[in-house]
Amino acid sequence: MARPRKPLLSTDRIVETACALVDAEGLAAVSTRRLAAELGVSGPSLYNHFRTKDQILEAVADSVSAQVDLSMFEDGRPWRDALHDWAVSYRAALRDHPHIVPVLARGPGRRPSGLKVADAVFGAMTAAGWPAAQATSIGALMRYFIMGSALGSFAGGFVDDEAAYDPADYPHLGQAHLLAERQEKVDERAFETGLTALLDGLEQQFRAL
């Protein structure tokens, strides 16, 4: 039997192609017609795997959740260290795929990898001694913080034109034009500062239990 000229269509191949499309052009670029063209197949063939665009985006979102390291919740690390290392891993995954964050922000829904993340965080916190209600709150606040940091760059929001910051109007923004070129350093430092403050607050609450 002759080999097919094109790779066989699979769910994984569709998700990988959709993810690349989202990364390059954003959520609006994804459609069954566009995906079919990228994959070199007919549109109806996609329906054997996904019925709607939303299902495709949900699968892309779950593939990003699957990139988040969860080993720190299983190797005996103290809860604070585990939360820190998980937050760093989670943010790195979102930083690599920023356009899918709005889909992830809806919550895990029925996505398997998203549910594994929620299960790992909640399980580790309750095992460490946090009451269930507070463990739930920790999972929520960590998600708010991490996803919020991934929605955009603080430093990247300032233009690199010194003339835009007239000292008569903005007397404290004389160095703001330098932020854009230092974007990665500024944003990483801000994330670590916020994460440390958040974990410090949680540690105080934990000691009071």
Buried (B, 14 or more C-beta within 10 A) or exposed (E): EEEEEEEEBEEEBBBBBBBEBBBEEEBEBBEBEBBBEBBEBEBEEBEEBBEEBEEBBBBBBBBBBBBBEBEBBEEEBEBBEBBBBBBBBBBEBBBEBBBBBBBBBEEBEEBEBBBBBBBBBBEBBBEBEBEEEBBBBBBEEBBEBBBEBBEEBEBBEBEEEEEEBEEEEEEEBEEBBEBBEEBEEBBBEBBEEBBEEBBEEBEEEBEEE
